[in-house]
Amino acid sequence: MDLPKDLIQDAKKRIDPYDVEGFVLGEGNPEADIMIVGEAPGENEAEKGIPFIGRAGVELDKQLQILDLDREDVYITSVVRSRPYKWVKTNKKGSGGRRKANRKPNQKEIMAHAKLLDYQIEKVDPVLIIALGGVAFERLTGRKEKISDYLGEVIETPIMKVGNNEDQYIESEKIYPVVPLYHPAAVFYNPKIREDINRSLSRVKAHLERVKAKG
């Protein structure tokens, strides 16, 4: 998808004061019915400029297969396009005693790239948005509840977008179906949620089949 250069430049300028690296716009079919919104790039994504590669990407591909989809069937993007990092201690030789680790983006970083997501949602105009993780779910819907309370549920809702006051969100006039799922990387830290993931994917698959049957 081609994005306006001034929009990209503004996003890069607004994210510059924060501890982030890389810039990943998104990837996939810009005419897809399904849009996937993640949190932010990780180390591999920031380095190569491709969303969801490495272990999280492999897990996402497996989940797409369960839904009878592949990457050519969807458009993948994220709330923040640069990797938020923090410095942590390490014993790795030659590292100088510290390394960069992923962290959750803060609200200012999310707002810095908000217009990019707004633009992509408008252009793709998806019939279903999959929010991967709590950060994406809150950014899209404004809800602060636990994602586990809505896991796999298709929610008809306005989407939060940047208003005339560029530091605040307003609700979109259009209603979108949004379904929250756990972020693919979550299962690496908590393998016990695998059953919850499978159940939520079954709910999404059933929804997609109903939509397809209606034509």
Backbone as ProteinMPNN parsed JSONL, in Angstrom:
{"seq_chain_A": "MDLPKDLIQDAKKRIDPYDVEGFVLGEGNPEADIMIVGEAPGENEAEKGIPFIGRAGVELDKQLQILDLDREDVYITSVVRSRPYKWVKTNKKGSGGRRKANRKPNQKEIMAHAKLLDYQIEKVDPVLIIALGGVAFERLTGRKEKISDYLGEVIETPIMKVGNNEDQYIESEKIYPVVPLYHPAAVFYNPKIREDINRSLSRVKAHLERVKAKG", "coords_chain_A": {"N_chain_A": [[0.841, -1.196, 0.0], [0.583, 2.167, -0.896], [1.468, 4.948, 0.937], [0.822, 8.373, 1.808], [3.614, 10.538, 1.494], [4.031, 12.695, 3.214], [2.571, 11.947, 5.42], [3.971, 9.725, 6.359], [6.454, 10.925, 6.933], [5.691, 12.694, 8.953], [4.892, 10.888, 10.922], [7.312, 9.595, 11.496], [8.764, 11.752, 12.484], [7.307, 12.386, 14.78], [7.637, 10.137, 16.344], [10.282, 10.13, 16.893], [11.441, 11.254, 19.33], [11.372, 9.177, 21.16], [12.379, 5.996, 22.678], [12.855, 4.027, 20.322], [13.14, 1.935, 17.383], [13.679, 1.288, 13.866], [11.19, 0.924, 11.2], [8.133, -0.055, 10.174], [5.8, -0.409, 7.789], [3.64, -2.05, 6.934], [2.014, -4.944, 5.443], [0.751, -7.021, 2.822], [-2.441, -7.782, 1.284], [-3.903, -4.996, 0.01], [-6.528, -4.8, -0.645], [-7.873, -6.558, 0.851], [-10.403, -8.358, 2.692], [-10.029, -8.771, 5.331], [-8.353, -7.357, 8.032], [-5.449, -7.292, 9.945], [-4.315, -6.22, 13.025], [-1.543, -5.568, 14.846], [0.63, -5.065, 17.719], [3.306, -3.763, 17.841], [6.435, -3.617, 16.009], [8.902, -6.193, 16.559], [12.313, -7.088, 17.353], [13.331, -8.517, 15.059], [11.476, -7.766, 13.099], [11.792, -4.971, 13.013], [14.362, -4.81, 12.052], [14.239, -5.972, 9.48], [12.044, -4.842, 8.297], [9.575, -6.045, 7.904], [6.373, -7.172, 8.832], [5.57, -9.357, 11.556], [7.534, -11.668, 11.611], [9.926, -14.296, 12.303], [9.564, -16.142, 15.394], [6.993, -15.327, 16.323], [5.802, -14.735, 13.918], [5.709, -17.233, 12.663], [3.919, -18.518, 14.357], [1.644, -16.898, 13.94], [1.142, -17.491, 11.245], [0.402, -20.18, 11.488], [-1.986, -19.883, 12.879], [-3.477, -18.483, 11.022], [-3.739, -20.466, 9.105], [-5.487, -22.204, 10.417], [-7.75, -20.705, 10.178], [-8.22, -21.009, 7.547], [-6.812, -19.265, 5.906], [-4.22, -17.294, 4.33], [-1.285, -15.195, 4.159], [-1.656, -13.685, 1.889], [-4.304, -13.254, 1.843], [-4.973, -11.342, 3.642], [-4.49, -8.1, 5.226], [-1.772, -6.869, 6.969], [-0.87, -4.962, 9.728], [0.184, -2.584, 12.273], [-0.197, -1.039, 15.528], [1.859, 0.679, 16.422], [4.673, 1.585, 14.516], [7.37, 1.404, 14.83], [9.938, -0.253, 16.67], [9.494, -0.393, 20.085], [11.828, -0.175, 22.703], [13.747, -1.209, 25.601], [16.566, -0.87, 27.76], [18.272, -3.62, 29.087], [19.997, -5.695, 31.464], [22.63, -7.974, 30.566], [24.527, -10.998, 30.232], [25.792, -11.669, 27.979], [28.552, -12.214, 25.906], [30.606, -9.611, 24.715], [28.64, -7.739, 24.601], [28.718, -5.571, 26.208], [27.425, -5.636, 28.566], [24.748, -5.002, 28.5], [21.568, -5.052, 26.76], [19.101, -4.495, 24.179], [15.662, -4.787, 24.826], [12.335, -5.833, 23.99], [9.476, -3.774, 24.627], [6.271, -2.688, 25.917], [4.458, -0.345, 23.978], [4.056, 3.147, 24.789], [1.363, 5.534, 25.442], [1.859, 7.957, 24.108], [3.601, 7.191, 22.092], [1.919, 5.517, 20.687], [0.0, 7.369, 19.813], [1.652, 8.884, 18.168], [1.834, 7.427, 15.821], [-0.746, 7.131, 15.093], [-2.267, 8.269, 13.0], [-1.361, 6.939, 10.762], [-2.415, 4.343, 11.042], [-5.127, 4.993, 11.021], [-5.38, 5.905, 8.382], [-4.774, 3.581, 6.898], [-6.82, 1.825, 7.692], [-9.02, 3.158, 6.642], [-8.443, 3.032, 3.882], [-8.187, 0.259, 3.308], [-10.642, -0.615, 4.234], [-11.876, -2.822, 5.742], [-13.888, -5.839, 6.162], [-13.686, -7.207, 8.429], [-11.832, -6.721, 11.361], [-9.031, -7.914, 12.964], [-7.806, -7.776, 16.117], [-4.766, -8.072, 17.56], [-3.883, -8.762, 20.621], [-3.938, -6.804, 23.706], [-3.117, -4.104, 23.483], [-3.594, -3.373, 20.814], [-6.353, -3.852, 20.741], [-7.38, -1.972, 22.6], [-6.521, 0.425, 21.393], [-8.015, 0.401, 19.018], [-10.731, 0.195, 19.832], [-11.058, 1.657, 22.155], [-11.608, 0.467, 24.524], [-10.77, -0.626, 27.788], [-10.887, -2.977, 29.095], [-9.997, -6.367, 30.085], [-8.566, -8.349, 27.569], [-9.157, -11.0, 27.528], [-11.778, -11.168, 28.284], [-13.226, -10.789, 26.024], [-12.374, -12.501, 24.118], [-12.118, -13.74, 20.907], [-14.652, -12.875, 20.289], [-16.88, -11.279, 18.103], [-17.134, -7.935, 17.757], [-19.266, -5.327, 17.131], [-18.457, -2.134, 16.443], [-17.64, 1.401, 16.699], [-14.556, 2.788, 15.442], [-11.698, 4.028, 17.076], [-10.226, 7.067, 16.193], [-7.905, 9.65, 15.149], [-8.81, 12.898, 16.1], [-9.818, 16.313, 15.278], [-8.413, 17.772, 17.119], [-5.26, 16.939, 17.475], [-4.192, 15.373, 19.459], [-6.033, 13.767, 20.581], [-8.541, 11.18, 20.542], [-11.385, 10.351, 18.529], [-14.598, 8.823, 17.921], [-15.183, 6.802, 15.044], [-17.539, 7.366, 12.397], [-18.409, 5.2, 10.985], [-19.276, 1.789, 11.585], [-17.423, -1.007, 12.612], [-16.72, -4.523, 12.441], [-14.912, -5.928, 14.981], [-12.576, -8.223, 16.213], [-11.039, -9.461, 19.053], [-7.973, -11.132, 19.639], [-5.527, -13.17, 21.32], [-2.173, -11.965, 21.296], [0.117, -13.426, 18.994], [2.64, -14.017, 20.121], [2.105, -14.398, 22.769], [1.599, -17.004, 23.577], [4.062, -18.167, 23.871], [5.006, -17.293, 26.281], [3.084, -18.119, 27.997], [2.073, -21.053, 27.804], [-0.273, -22.334, 28.551], [-2.472, -21.031, 27.565], [-3.094, -21.993, 25.114], [-5.36, -23.593, 24.571], [-7.409, -21.719, 24.908], [-6.77, -20.02, 22.812], [-7.226, -21.673, 20.583], [-9.993, -22.108, 20.862], [-10.936, -19.5, 20.507], [-10.149, -19.002, 17.887], [-11.747, -20.84, 16.579], [-14.225, -19.663, 16.92], [-13.899, -17.336, 15.402], [-13.49, -18.455, 12.873], [-15.978, -19.681, 12.422], [-17.546, -17.386, 12.272], [-16.5, -16.182, 9.94], [-17.227, -18.106, 8.075], [-19.997, -17.876, 8.176], [-20.325, -15.284, 7.179], [-19.313, -15.631, 4.608], [-21.173, -17.441, 3.589], [-23.412, -15.851, 3.409], [-22.729, -14.348, 1.297]], "CA_chain_A": [[0.0, 0.0, 0.0], [1.292, 3.44, -0.936], [0.99, 5.939, 1.894], [1.336, 9.717, 1.528], [4.941, 10.764, 2.049], [3.977, 13.619, 4.345], [2.044, 11.191, 6.551], [5.093, 8.928, 6.852], [7.44, 11.834, 7.509], [5.153, 13.206, 10.213], [4.932, 9.788, 11.883], [8.71, 9.407, 11.895], [9.151, 12.914, 13.293], [6.626, 12.348, 16.075], [8.135, 9.011, 17.137], [11.736, 10.293, 17.056], [11.935, 11.502, 20.688], [11.215, 8.018, 22.041], [13.334, 4.903, 22.509], [12.324, 3.091, 19.334], [14.001, 1.749, 16.22], [13.044, 0.674, 12.708], [9.917, 1.493, 10.735], [7.459, -1.103, 9.4], [4.515, 0.163, 7.384], [2.588, -3.052, 6.827], [2.224, -5.869, 4.326], [-0.384, -7.871, 2.489], [-3.365, -7.4, 0.23], [-4.588, -3.767, 0.409], [-7.954, -4.941, -0.942], [-8.349, -7.7, 1.641], [-11.573, -8.181, 3.552], [-9.61, -8.932, 6.722], [-7.18, -6.577, 8.433], [-4.873, -7.729, 11.217], [-3.596, -5.119, 13.664], [-0.712, -5.996, 15.965], [1.053, -4.049, 18.695], [4.477, -3.031, 17.36], [7.473, -4.538, 15.548], [9.938, -6.672, 17.449], [13.682, -6.889, 16.853], [13.471, -9.005, 13.685], [10.628, -6.953, 12.218], [12.411, -3.651, 12.876], [15.577, -4.952, 11.246], [13.957, -6.346, 8.096], [10.95, -4.041, 7.767], [8.465, -6.93, 7.546], [5.625, -7.492, 10.048], [5.368, -10.729, 12.019], [8.481, -12.7, 11.183], [10.456, -14.966, 13.476], [8.665, -17.084, 16.082], [5.63, -14.806, 16.328], [5.291, -14.858, 12.558], [5.388, -18.645, 12.437], [2.684, -18.783, 15.101], [0.55, -16.228, 13.233], [0.855, -18.271, 10.035], [-0.339, -21.372, 11.915], [-3.34, -19.466, 13.228], [-4.152, -18.163, 9.759], [-4.095, -21.744, 8.474], [-6.689, -22.689, 11.088], [-8.849, -19.91, 9.635], [-8.208, -21.232, 6.095], [-6.295, -18.044, 5.303], [-2.778, -17.081, 4.323], [-0.959, -13.766, 4.211], [-2.167, -13.016, 0.697], [-5.737, -13.022, 2.052], [-5.17, -10.347, 4.696], [-3.537, -6.993, 5.304], [-1.204, -6.879, 8.313], [-0.235, -3.726, 10.153], [0.312, -2.527, 13.722], [-0.519, 0.223, 16.174], [3.099, 1.446, 16.346], [5.451, 1.031, 13.403], [8.76, 1.29, 15.247], [10.097, -1.149, 17.822], [9.817, 0.209, 21.382], [12.775, -1.019, 23.422], [14.348, -0.744, 26.849], [17.852, -1.492, 28.008], [18.302, -4.57, 30.195], [21.308, -6.283, 31.696], [22.88, -9.271, 29.947], [25.88, -11.54, 30.402], [26.276, -12.074, 26.668], [29.9, -11.733, 25.622], [30.718, -8.576, 23.689], [27.454, -6.879, 24.602], [28.907, -4.424, 27.085], [26.641, -5.817, 29.782], [23.333, -4.667, 28.342], [20.978, -5.283, 25.455], [17.763, -3.942, 23.987], [14.558, -5.726, 24.956], [11.044, -5.281, 23.604], [8.589, -3.278, 25.689], [4.957, -2.221, 25.485], [4.491, 1.076, 23.61], [3.255, 4.03, 25.636], [0.276, 6.208, 24.729], [2.409, 8.983, 23.216], [4.123, 6.479, 20.916], [0.744, 5.052, 19.941], [-0.565, 8.54, 19.145], [2.584, 9.335, 17.136], [1.589, 6.679, 14.582], [-2.188, 6.884, 14.992], [-2.81, 8.661, 11.693], [-1.018, 5.887, 9.801], [-3.408, 3.283, 11.171], [-6.393, 5.552, 10.548], [-5.338, 5.94, 6.915], [-4.815, 2.222, 6.365], [-8.161, 1.284, 7.897], [-9.912, 3.809, 5.672], [-8.145, 2.569, 2.537], [-8.511, -1.162, 3.185], [-12.078, -0.725, 4.507], [-12.071, -4.263, 5.949], [-15.165, -6.325, 6.692], [-13.359, -7.708, 9.76], [-10.52, -6.335, 11.885], [-8.545, -8.767, 14.037], [-6.895, -7.06, 17.005], [-3.879, -9.02, 18.222], [-3.378, -8.276, 21.893], [-4.668, -5.753, 24.384], [-2.751, -2.771, 22.993], [-4.337, -3.152, 19.57], [-7.786, -3.82, 21.048], [-7.689, -0.683, 23.222], [-6.332, 1.491, 20.395], [-9.095, 0.356, 18.04], [-12.075, 0.312, 20.393], [-11.077, 2.514, 23.328], [-11.94, -0.326, 25.715], [-9.621, -0.939, 28.631], [-11.111, -4.256, 29.765], [-9.09, -7.451, 29.736], [-8.879, -8.94, 26.264], [-9.697, -12.342, 27.759], [-13.226, -11.064, 28.437], [-13.852, -10.674, 24.703], [-11.546, -13.3, 23.222], [-12.81, -14.404, 19.808], [-15.994, -12.314, 20.103], [-16.966, -10.246, 17.072], [-17.757, -6.765, 18.368], [-19.614, -4.253, 16.201], [-18.058, -0.947, 17.201], [-16.869, 2.445, 16.012], [-13.107, 2.713, 15.615], [-11.092, 5.26, 17.547], [-9.332, 7.697, 15.223], [-7.431, 10.965, 15.569], [-9.761, 13.962, 15.808], [-9.26, 17.601, 14.863], [-7.363, 17.966, 18.108], [-4.407, 15.827, 17.083], [-3.744, 14.595, 20.608], [-7.196, 13.089, 21.141], [-9.264, 10.296, 19.641], [-12.838, 10.408, 18.429], [-15.144, 7.611, 17.326], [-15.539, 6.857, 13.629], [-18.969, 7.261, 12.11], [-18.664, 3.846, 10.499], [-19.169, 0.682, 12.529], [-16.601, -2.102, 12.098], [-16.612, -5.732, 13.265], [-13.562, -6.11, 15.527], [-12.471, -9.406, 17.053], [-9.757, -9.517, 19.743], [-7.297, -12.408, 19.861], [-4.234, -13.023, 21.968], [-1.025, -11.764, 20.414], [0.759, -14.729, 18.75], [3.788, -14.262, 21.003], [1.658, -14.647, 24.149], [1.643, -18.434, 23.888], [5.435, -18.529, 24.236], [5.19, -16.95, 27.69], [2.056, -18.81, 28.767], [1.562, -22.136, 26.95], [-1.582, -22.799, 28.999], [-3.554, -20.34, 26.852], [-3.272, -22.597, 23.788], [-6.749, -24.008, 24.413], [-8.194, -20.497, 24.719], [-6.486, -19.554, 21.454], [-7.931, -22.548, 19.635], [-11.427, -21.824, 20.956], [-11.215, -18.183, 19.915], [-10.007, -19.141, 16.435], [-12.938, -21.547, 16.108], [-15.307, -18.667, 16.861], [-13.639, -16.464, 14.254], [-13.714, -19.247, 11.656], [-17.427, -19.812, 12.266], [-18.045, -16.078, 11.809], [-16.106, -16.02, 8.545], [-18.042, -19.018, 7.266], [-21.338, -17.293, 8.085], [-20.234, -14.141, 6.274], [-19.135, -16.17, 3.263], [-22.437, -18.058, 3.166], [-24.353, -14.782, 3.062], [-22.269, -13.753, 0.049]], "C_chain_A": [[0.878, 1.249, 0.0], [0.658, 4.409, 0.046], [1.559, 7.3, 1.547], [2.67, 9.965, 2.221], [4.898, 11.684, 3.268], [3.441, 12.939, 5.604], [3.148, 10.353, 7.194], [6.124, 9.814, 7.541], [6.982, 12.375, 8.858], [5.216, 12.131, 11.299], [6.354, 9.558, 12.392], [9.182, 10.54, 12.798], [8.558, 12.827, 14.687], [7.134, 11.211, 16.96], [9.601, 9.195, 17.531], [12.193, 10.531, 18.492], [11.964, 10.274, 21.585], [12.243, 6.929, 21.73], [12.717, 3.824, 21.623], [13.337, 2.95, 18.205], [13.225, 1.066, 15.101], [11.741, 1.361, 12.337], [9.292, 0.486, 9.778], [6.065, -0.618, 9.051], [3.382, -0.85, 7.426], [2.823, -3.902, 5.593], [0.946, -6.654, 4.068], [-1.222, -7.296, 1.368], [-4.139, -6.148, 0.653], [-6.075, -3.779, 0.09], [-8.578, -6.101, -0.169], [-9.602, -7.346, 2.437], [-11.189, -8.183, 5.024], [-8.331, -8.153, 6.981], [-6.733, -7.051, 9.806], [-4.027, -6.593, 11.782], [-2.856, -5.653, 14.879], [-0.316, -4.826, 16.841], [2.161, -3.163, 18.14], [5.499, -4.04, 16.855], [8.356, -5.002, 16.703], [11.3, -6.454, 16.804], [13.821, -7.309, 15.398], [12.691, -8.15, 12.696], [11.261, -5.585, 11.958], [13.631, -3.708, 11.969], [15.267, -5.166, 9.771], [12.787, -5.585, 7.477], [9.737, -4.841, 7.343], [7.707, -7.287, 8.82], [5.534, -8.992, 10.309], [6.258, -11.75, 11.291], [9.079, -13.305, 12.45], [9.409, -15.871, 14.11], [7.216, -16.607, 16.07], [4.997, -14.922, 14.952], [4.899, -16.283, 12.214], [4.081, -19.003, 13.13], [1.486, -18.124, 14.419], [0.16, -17.004, 11.989], [0.062, -19.536, 10.377], [-1.787, -21.019, 12.23], [-4.138, -19.092, 11.984], [-4.585, -19.44, 9.04], [-5.35, -22.337, 9.101], [-7.927, -21.977, 10.546], [-8.998, -20.081, 8.123], [-7.792, -19.974, 5.347], [-4.781, -18.122, 5.188], [-2.524, -15.586, 4.219], [-1.467, -12.998, 2.999], [-3.65, -12.672, 0.837], [-6.014, -11.881, 3.027], [-4.221, -9.173, 4.505], [-3.084, -6.883, 6.75], [-0.521, -5.546, 8.607], [-0.139, -3.724, 11.676], [0.003, -1.132, 14.234], [0.665, 1.182, 16.106], [4.0, 0.79, 15.322], [6.938, 0.894, 13.706], [8.84, 0.442, 16.511], [10.389, -0.373, 19.104], [10.772, -0.729, 22.14], [13.186, -0.376, 24.744], [15.671, -1.469, 27.016], [17.768, -2.396, 29.235], [19.704, -5.161, 30.312], [21.43, -7.642, 31.01], [24.319, -9.696, 30.216], [26.497, -11.958, 29.071], [27.617, -11.413, 26.357], [29.891, -10.696, 24.505], [29.555, -7.603, 23.655], [27.643, -5.607, 25.426], [28.037, -4.478, 28.33], [25.185, -5.421, 29.676], [22.878, -4.916, 26.914], [19.608, -4.63, 25.373], [16.723, -5.056, 24.106], [13.262, -5.047, 24.535], [10.298, -4.768, 24.829], [7.264, -2.846, 25.065], [5.032, -0.744, 25.101], [3.63, 1.907, 24.558], [2.245, 4.804, 24.785], [0.778, 7.29, 23.774], [2.977, 8.349, 21.944], [2.979, 5.975, 20.042], [0.122, 6.207, 19.168], [0.335, 9.026, 18.005], [2.322, 8.661, 15.794], [0.099, 6.439, 14.334], [-2.747, 7.205, 13.609], [-2.478, 7.627, 10.608], [-2.054, 4.778, 9.842], [-4.773, 3.761, 10.681], [-6.466, 5.504, 9.016], [-5.49, 4.542, 6.331], [-6.187, 1.575, 6.543], [-9.13, 1.869, 6.876], [-9.702, 3.258, 4.268], [-8.51, 1.1, 2.34], [-10.024, -1.371, 3.33], [-12.471, -2.187, 4.733], [-13.476, -4.608, 6.44], [-14.963, -6.962, 8.069], [-11.96, -7.24, 10.143], [-10.177, -7.264, 13.046], [-7.518, -7.986, 14.845], [-6.066, -8.065, 17.787], [-3.309, -8.4, 19.492], [-4.141, -7.072, 22.423], [-4.365, -4.355, 23.893], [-3.536, -2.436, 21.732], [-5.834, -3.021, 19.844], [-8.18, -2.471, 21.658], [-7.556, 0.462, 22.221], [-7.515, 1.554, 19.428], [-10.449, 0.706, 18.649], [-12.183, 1.3, 21.55], [-11.383, 1.763, 24.613], [-10.679, -0.713, 26.475], [-9.787, -2.262, 29.377], [-10.075, -5.294, 29.333], [-9.523, -8.083, 28.412], [-9.49, -10.331, 26.434], [-11.215, -12.332, 27.918], [-13.96, -11.065, 27.098], [-13.196, -11.595, 23.669], [-12.387, -14.032, 22.163], [-14.199, -13.873, 19.522], [-15.957, -11.222, 19.04], [-17.788, -9.086, 17.622], [-18.014, -5.715, 17.297], [-19.397, -2.928, 16.927], [-17.496, 0.146, 16.291], [-15.384, 2.234, 16.282], [-12.6, 4.063, 16.115], [-10.12, 5.791, 16.498], [-8.959, 9.087, 15.724], [-8.448, 12.025, 15.151], [-9.067, 15.23, 15.344], [-8.19, 18.062, 15.837], [-6.442, 16.754, 17.987], [-3.857, 15.022, 18.244], [-4.902, 13.889, 21.288], [-7.848, 12.22, 20.073], [-10.751, 10.626, 19.649], [-13.315, 9.099, 17.802], [-15.45, 7.824, 15.842], [-17.05, 6.792, 13.47], [-19.328, 5.843, 11.677], [-18.471, 2.824, 11.618], [-18.386, -0.462, 11.878], [-16.755, -3.331, 13.001], [-15.148, -5.923, 13.689], [-13.559, -7.347, 16.415], [-11.093, -9.43, 17.721], [-9.248, -10.958, 19.905], [-6.024, -12.143, 20.651], [-3.157, -12.757, 20.915], [-0.33, -13.111, 20.216], [1.917, -15.045, 19.689], [3.358, -14.645, 22.414], [1.789, -16.107, 24.543], [3.053, -18.897, 24.273], [5.678, -18.286, 25.731], [4.197, -17.682, 28.584], [1.417, -19.904, 27.909], [0.163, -22.613, 27.327], [-2.734, -22.144, 28.237], [-3.82, -20.942, 25.478], [-4.722, -23.014, 23.563], [-7.664, -22.804, 24.185], [-8.002, -19.951, 23.302], [-7.264, -20.376, 20.434], [-9.441, -22.308, 19.657], [-11.781, -20.498, 20.29], [-11.103, -18.234, 18.397], [-11.2, -19.872, 15.832], [-14.116, -20.589, 15.983], [-15.129, -17.752, 15.659], [-13.923, -17.202, 12.948], [-15.203, -19.412, 11.384], [-18.044, -18.52, 11.763], [-17.73, -15.876, 10.336], [-16.922, -16.906, 7.622], [-19.466, -18.489, 7.11], [-21.358, -16.112, 7.111], [-20.128, -14.596, 4.829], [-20.424, -16.757, 2.731], [-23.478, -17.016, 2.754], [-23.961, -14.103, 1.745], [-21.856, -12.302, 0.231]], "O_chain_A": [[1.804, 1.367, 0.803], [-0.546, 4.66, -0.006], [2.677, 7.382, 1.038], [2.836, 9.641, 3.397], [5.632, 11.482, 4.235], [3.81, 13.308, 6.72], [3.248, 10.278, 8.419], [6.611, 9.477, 8.62], [7.777, 12.501, 9.79], [5.55, 12.418, 12.448], [6.564, 9.35, 13.587], [9.912, 10.311, 13.762], [9.223, 13.154, 15.669], [7.072, 11.305, 18.186], [10.101, 8.49, 18.407], [13.263, 10.045, 18.857], [12.532, 10.33, 22.676], [12.884, 6.933, 20.679], [12.141, 2.849, 22.104], [14.271, 3.744, 18.088], [12.245, 0.362, 15.345], [11.254, 2.245, 13.041], [9.838, 0.204, 8.712], [5.233, -0.436, 9.941], [2.288, -0.544, 7.899], [3.717, -3.621, 4.794], [0.165, -6.915, 4.982], [-0.774, -6.439, 0.606], [-4.958, -6.224, 1.569], [-6.808, -2.879, 0.501], [-9.671, -6.565, -0.495], [-9.824, -6.192, 2.801], [-11.922, -7.665, 5.866], [-7.352, -8.274, 6.244], [-7.547, -7.193, 10.719], [-3.139, -6.069, 11.109], [-3.473, -6.132, 15.83], [-0.863, -3.73, 16.719], [1.978, -1.956, 17.986], [5.44, -5.21, 17.234], [8.531, -4.292, 17.693], [11.42, -5.719, 15.824], [14.361, -6.56, 14.584], [13.17, -7.846, 11.604], [11.267, -5.1, 10.827], [13.901, -2.774, 11.213], [15.945, -4.613, 8.905], [12.56, -5.671, 6.27], [8.949, -4.382, 6.517], [8.334, -7.673, 9.807], [5.432, -9.789, 9.377], [5.798, -12.561, 10.487], [8.764, -12.863, 13.555], [8.477, -16.315, 13.441], [6.307, -17.402, 15.833], [3.799, -15.178, 14.832], [3.885, -16.518, 11.557], [3.239, -19.702, 12.566], [0.42, -18.733, 14.329], [-1.027, -17.161, 11.703], [-0.846, -19.919, 9.639], [-2.704, -21.765, 11.887], [-5.338, -19.355, 11.907], [-5.659, -19.492, 8.441], [-6.185, -22.907, 8.399], [-9.008, -22.559, 10.463], [-9.797, -19.391, 7.49], [-8.342, -19.653, 4.293], [-4.138, -18.922, 5.868], [-3.469, -14.798, 4.193], [-1.684, -11.788, 3.077], [-4.19, -11.895, 0.049], [-7.167, -11.496, 3.218], [-3.272, -9.244, 3.724], [-3.912, -6.812, 7.659], [0.302, -5.069, 7.825], [-0.359, -4.758, 12.307], [-0.05, -0.169, 13.469], [0.501, 2.356, 15.774], [4.083, -0.437, 15.266], [7.681, 0.32, 12.91], [7.912, 0.429, 17.321], [11.445, 0.253, 19.202], [10.54, -1.936, 22.203], [13.0, 0.82, 24.967], [15.868, -2.557, 26.473], [17.261, -1.996, 30.283], [20.489, -5.124, 29.365], [20.447, -8.373, 30.89], [25.206, -8.863, 30.401], [27.586, -12.53, 29.034], [27.785, -10.206, 26.527], [29.244, -10.886, 23.475], [29.488, -6.74, 22.78], [26.834, -4.683, 25.352], [27.923, -3.495, 29.062], [24.453, -5.495, 30.664], [23.685, -4.981, 25.986], [19.029, -4.257, 26.393], [16.896, -6.138, 23.545], [13.104, -3.838, 24.701], [10.479, -5.277, 25.935], [7.157, -2.665, 23.852], [5.624, 0.042, 25.841], [2.611, 1.438, 25.064], [2.274, 4.733, 23.557], [0.169, 7.511, 22.727], [2.847, 8.905, 20.853], [3.061, 6.004, 18.814], [-0.244, 6.051, 18.003], [-0.159, 9.523, 16.993], [2.56, 9.258, 14.744], [-0.272, 5.643, 13.472], [-3.609, 6.485, 13.106], [-3.233, 7.465, 9.649], [-2.521, 4.322, 8.798], [-5.489, 3.021, 10.006], [-7.481, 5.112, 8.44], [-6.246, 4.341, 5.381], [-6.663, 0.863, 5.658], [-9.961, 1.154, 6.315], [-10.669, 3.037, 3.538], [-9.081, 0.738, 1.312], [-10.612, -2.2, 2.636], [-13.3, -2.728, 4.002], [-14.159, -3.785, 7.05], [-15.926, -7.226, 8.789], [-11.021, -7.347, 9.354], [-10.946, -7.384, 14.0], [-6.482, -7.581, 14.318], [-6.605, -8.826, 18.59], [-2.366, -7.61, 19.44], [-4.883, -6.412, 21.696], [-5.249, -3.498, 23.882], [-4.079, -1.339, 21.604], [-6.506, -2.178, 19.25], [-9.198, -1.892, 21.277], [-8.387, 1.37, 22.203], [-7.963, 2.641, 19.063], [-11.231, 1.437, 18.041], [-13.283, 1.734, 21.891], [-11.413, 2.366, 25.686], [-9.662, -1.077, 25.885], [-8.941, -2.63, 30.191], [-9.371, -5.113, 28.34], [-10.709, -8.315, 28.181], [-10.253, -10.784, 25.581], [-11.869, -13.355, 27.716], [-15.165, -11.31, 27.043], [-13.45, -11.464, 22.471], [-13.255, -14.839, 22.494], [-14.869, -14.36, 18.611], [-15.097, -10.342, 19.077], [-18.975, -9.23, 17.915], [-17.082, -5.263, 16.631], [-20.077, -2.636, 17.912], [-16.938, -0.15, 15.234], [-15.011, 1.57, 17.249], [-13.025, 5.112, 15.632], [-9.29, 5.045, 15.979], [-9.613, 9.634, 16.612], [-8.893, 12.055, 14.003], [-7.871, 15.222, 15.051], [-7.191, 18.664, 15.443], [-6.828, 15.649, 18.368], [-3.115, 14.066, 18.022], [-4.783, 13.458, 22.435], [-7.729, 12.478, 18.875], [-11.296, 11.113, 20.64], [-12.522, 8.358, 17.222], [-15.915, 8.89, 15.44], [-17.75, 6.228, 14.312], [-20.418, 5.352, 11.97], [-17.609, 2.984, 12.482], [-18.653, -0.837, 10.737], [-16.906, -3.181, 14.214], [-14.262, -6.062, 12.845], [-14.431, -7.506, 17.269], [-10.078, -9.42, 17.025], [-10.0, -11.866, 20.259], [-5.506, -11.026, 20.652], [-3.227, -13.26, 19.794], [-0.196, -13.871, 21.175], [2.151, -16.208, 20.017], [4.167, -15.167, 23.181], [2.058, -16.42, 25.703], [3.203, -19.922, 24.938], [6.464, -18.993, 26.361], [4.433, -17.847, 29.781], [0.34, -19.701, 27.35], [-0.517, -23.232, 26.509], [-3.855, -22.651, 28.261], [-4.683, -20.452, 24.749], [-5.258, -22.809, 22.474], [-8.582, -22.862, 23.367], [-8.951, -19.482, 22.673], [-7.888, -19.824, 19.528], [-10.091, -22.303, 18.612], [-12.793, -20.388, 19.598], [-11.875, -17.58, 17.696], [-11.621, -19.57, 14.715], [-14.911, -20.693, 15.048], [-16.098, -17.429, 14.973], [-14.523, -16.644, 12.029], [-15.642, -19.296, 10.239], [-18.952, -18.54, 10.931], [-18.591, -15.448, 9.567], [-17.269, -16.503, 6.512], [-20.073, -18.63, 6.048], [-22.29, -15.963, 6.32], [-20.763, -14.032, 3.937], [-20.742, -16.594, 1.553], [-24.308, -17.256, 1.877], [-24.758, -13.376, 1.153], [-21.442, -11.653, -0.73]]}, "name": "protein", "num_of_chains": 1, "seq": "MDLPKDLIQDAKKRIDPYDVEGFVLGEGNPEADIMIVGEAPGENEAEKGIPFIGRAGVELDKQLQILDLDREDVYITSVVRSRPYKWVKTNKKGSGGRRKANRKPNQKEIMAHAKLLDYQIEKVDPVLIIALGGVAFERLTGRKEKISDYLGEVIETPIMKVGNNEDQYIESEKIYPVVPLYHPAAVFYNPKIREDINRSLSRVKAHLERVKAKG"}
